[in-house]
Amino acid sequence: MEEWKMRPIGYIRSSYSDTREVPKGLGTKHTKEGTLEILPEFEQGLKDIEGFSHLFVIWVFHRTQGYHLVGTPPTDDRPHGVFSTRSPRRPNAIGLTAVELLRREGRILHVRGIDMLDGTPVLDIKPVMSSIPMEKLRRGWLEDAEKRGNHEEPVLD
Ligand SMILES: C[S@@+](CC[C@H](N)C(=O)[O-])C[C@H]1O[C@@H](n2cnc3c(N)ncnc32)[C@H](O)[C@@H]1O
């Protein structure tokens, strides 16, 4: 099987030290602020990032072991395939979080919308450049779960 080697470009600083502290479930909105501390050797790569309001952060679930191909997420009481969920237990333990960029201080990015633990390794950052129009967006089982739970708000993570 092919493998690719990756290295962190930086680390998340957040107030969450345990997975139980991160809000979960239907209607959860992630508003927690934190920082992305980019390693000095990659600082140049942040040039012009200030112009973007939102960033995709690609990171590693470094405290997770193993995976389940089918599981029941905290947002539903029915099982779903891992690739239709945001479960941390996936074949490649990669996390993806859209955060709001509040400001940059050198190689430190202050952001809002953190759902990662303190010390989480960051693999990459990409600016959010486009969005999918709401009328084109289908949200599968999550929409059904929200209806059953009488939740109107989308889950943002
Ligand atoms: C449902 S996942 C979603 C993460 C990301 N927004 C995504 O979609 O890939 C978020 C959960 O991952 C867990 N988590 C956060 N950082 C982690 C880490 N470094 N290692 C393992 N689990 C982590 C927390 O329990 C958090 O509630």
Ligand as a Chemical Component Dictionary entry (heavy atoms), coordinates in Angstrom:
data_LIG
# 
_chem_comp.id                   LIG 
_chem_comp.type                 NON-POLYMER 
_chem_comp.pdbx_formal_charge   0 
_chem_comp.three_letter_code    LIG 
# 
loop_
_chem_comp_atom.comp_id 
_chem_comp_atom.atom_id 
_chem_comp_atom.alt_atom_id 
_chem_comp_atom.type_symbol 
_chem_comp_atom.charge 
_chem_comp_atom.model_Cartn_x 
_chem_comp_atom.model_Cartn_y 
_chem_comp_atom.model_Cartn_z 
_chem_comp_atom.pdbx_ordinal 
LIG C1  C1  C 0  -16.341 15.586 15.293 1  
LIG S1  S1  S 1  -14.625 15.989 15.136 2  
LIG C2  C2  C 0  -14.694 17.180 13.839 3  
LIG C3  C3  C 0  -13.374 17.812 13.580 4  
LIG C4  C4  C 0  -13.278 18.599 12.298 5  
LIG N1  N1  N 0  -14.132 19.765 12.313 6  
LIG C5  C5  C 0  -13.589 17.714 11.112 7  
LIG O1  O1  O 0  -14.687 17.797 10.600 8  
LIG O2  O2  O -1 -12.718 16.966 10.686 9  
LIG C6  C6  C 0  -14.324 17.033 16.498 10 
LIG C7  C7  C 0  -13.956 16.219 17.707 11 
LIG O3  O3  O 0  -12.637 15.722 17.558 12 
LIG C8  C8  C 0  -12.036 15.580 18.820 13 
LIG N2  N2  N 0  -10.671 16.085 18.713 14 
LIG C9  C9  C 0  -10.258 17.358 18.597 15 
LIG N3  N3  N 0  -8.927  17.419 18.488 16 
LIG C10 C10 C 0  -8.481  16.147 18.525 17 
LIG C11 C11 C 0  -7.189  15.556 18.443 18 
LIG N4  N4  N 0  -6.095  16.301 18.285 19 
LIG N5  N5  N 0  -7.086  14.210 18.522 20 
LIG C12 C12 C 0  -8.195  13.456 18.685 21 
LIG N6  N6  N 0  -9.454  13.946 18.759 22 
LIG C13 C13 C 0  -9.587  15.288 18.681 23 
LIG C14 C14 C 0  -12.878 16.336 19.815 24 
LIG O4  O4  O 0  -13.539 15.395 20.629 25 
LIG C15 C15 C 0  -13.891 17.066 18.958 26 
LIG O5  O5  O 0  -15.150 17.092 19.563 27 
# 
loop_
_chem_comp_bond.comp_id 
_chem_comp_bond.atom_id_1 
_chem_comp_bond.atom_id_2 
_chem_comp_bond.value_order 
_chem_comp_bond.pdbx_ordinal 
LIG C1  S1  SING 1  
LIG S1  C2  SING 2  
LIG S1  C6  SING 3  
LIG C2  C3  SING 4  
LIG C3  C4  SING 5  
LIG C4  N1  SING 6  
LIG C4  C5  SING 7  
LIG C5  O1  DOUB 8  
LIG C5  O2  SING 9  
LIG C6  C7  SING 10 
LIG C7  O3  SING 11 
LIG C7  C15 SING 12 
LIG O3  C8  SING 13 
LIG C8  N2  SING 14 
LIG C8  C14 SING 15 
LIG N2  C9  SING 16 
LIG N2  C13 SING 17 
LIG C9  N3  DOUB 18 
LIG N3  C10 SING 19 
LIG C10 C11 SING 20 
LIG C10 C13 DOUB 21 
LIG C11 N4  SING 22 
LIG C11 N5  DOUB 23 
LIG N5  C12 SING 24 
LIG C12 N6  DOUB 25 
LIG N6  C13 SING 26 
LIG C14 O4  SING 27 
LIG C14 C15 SING 28 
LIG C15 O5  SING 29 
# 
